[in-house]
Amino acid sequence: MSGGPGARSPHDLASPTRLTIDLGAVVRNWRTLARFAPASECAAVVKADAYGMGAARVSAALGEAGCRTFFVATVAEGAALRGTLHEAIIYVLNGVLEGWERGLIDAGLRPVISTPRQAELWMRTRSGRTSPCALHIDTGMNRLGLSREALAALDLARLRPALLMSHLACADEPGNPKNEPQRAAFVAARDLLPDTPASLVNSAGIFLGVPYQFDMIRPGIALYGGRPSPACSVAIEAVATFEARIVQIRHVSAGEAIGYGAARILDRASRVAVIAAGYADGYLRAAGSSDAREGAKAFIAGRAVPVLGRVSMDLTALDITDLAEDSVREGDWVELVGAHASVDEVAKAAGTIGYEILCGIGRRAERIYVGA
Ligand SMILES: *Cc1c(COP(=O)(O)O)cnc(C)c1O
């Protein structure tokens, strides 16, 4: 079958960028998190195509490892996942709006309901028997979720939610004073549904400790190799290796400038490797350098090669002056994100978070799966 996971198109074979995804590392990260919360079910958040890693392959690997519950953002993501995960429980975080009911029912998906109107809609969808759903309670993030009063006003006996959940706004800051009041508000809301399984935390929240873990934890980023929190006390393995090929190597004299805007003037005679990846591939423009600021670092054979000047749409210049002359050649692969260029370091250099780096890795990179 063409186009299926693992299929190679001629386009892939000539791609100057590749994204290698270590499914073994995803599974080991999932097991590590599950061990850290032994009394809770460890679900997996695979929205946005598993943060760009490929939801079908990632979920199949996790399903084989014993993961039973998955979260996606949209009905379309859930329906696609149902094609490979026949038995799993799949929750749709965006809930249910008019027009989505059929897609949810047909694929056996469970909406995460956040408003009284959604609850009404879901109870009406199949007259008589309400299909399973989750209820999202807002405990202070003020994004999605029912207030405690709105929860109390629902026909809970009829809706019979299978999961009660909420989400922390500041879980990645262990000392943040918002965490404990959110937990307390969640515990209070639970009084109304004492027998319903409860879930509060994402990857970072797991490390706030047992009182936060409840019946189910919902990691996303930590499965994919992001370090979720300064409090994370377990080893999270890198999953994504994003690489690009060198298309030109040049010598540039001191005092010359590199790239658009001549933003970076060389203070020494330099050797420059130009790689075939840029912001169209998700290597953010903000990762570039100028005379005023340092940029991100790529790696060749484990050695750092800093970005020189602005990142273009399809090209980026790297400083390879400090590498032995004959150790780098046209056509060689350079690591932009991976074991050396950690997703969190690259994100920091570009003024963003690892989530945005992973989700943004371009579609034109060939996807290679290892460790399955
Ligand atoms: C995205 C998301 C998660 C996963 O968050 P990470 O920080 O990636 O672990 C968990 N719960 C909800 C409601 C989410 O939207």
The ligand as an SDF file (V2000), in Angstrom:
LIG
                    3D

 15 15  0  0  0  0  0  0  0  0999 V2000
   -1.6190   18.5120   25.8550 C   0  0  0  0  0  0  0  0  0  0  0  0
   -2.2810   18.0840   27.1040 C   0  0  0  0  0  0  0  0  0  0  0  0
   -1.6510   17.1790   27.9670 C   0  0  0  0  0  0  0  0  0  0  0  0
   -0.2270   16.7210   27.7770 C   0  0  0  0  0  0  0  0  0  0  0  0
    0.6270   17.7560   28.1900 O   0  0  0  0  0  0  0  0  0  0  0  0
    2.2160   17.6280   28.2380 P   0  0  0  0  0  0  0  0  0  0  0  0
    2.6480   18.8860   28.8870 O   0  0  0  0  0  0  0  0  0  0  0  0
    2.6490   17.5350   26.8230 O   0  0  0  0  0  0  0  0  0  0  0  0
    2.5430   16.4040   29.0010 O   0  0  0  0  0  0  0  0  0  0  0  0
   -2.3790   16.7110   29.0500 C   0  0  0  0  0  0  0  0  0  0  0  0
   -3.6350   17.1450   29.2800 N   0  0  0  0  0  0  0  0  0  0  0  0
   -4.2570   18.0470   28.4970 C   0  0  0  0  0  0  0  0  0  0  0  0
   -5.6250   18.4970   28.8220 C   0  0  0  0  0  0  0  0  0  0  0  0
   -3.5970   18.5560   27.3850 C   0  0  0  0  0  0  0  0  0  0  0  0
   -4.1910   19.4810   26.6230 O   0  0  0  0  0  0  0  0  0  0  0  0
  1  2  1  0
  2  3  1  0
  2 14  2  0
  3  4  1  0
  3 10  2  0
  4  5  1  0
  5  6  1  0
  6  7  2  0
  6  8  1  0
  6  9  1  0
 10 11  1  0
 11 12  2  0
 12 13  1  0
 12 14  1  0
 14 15  1  0
M  END
$$$$
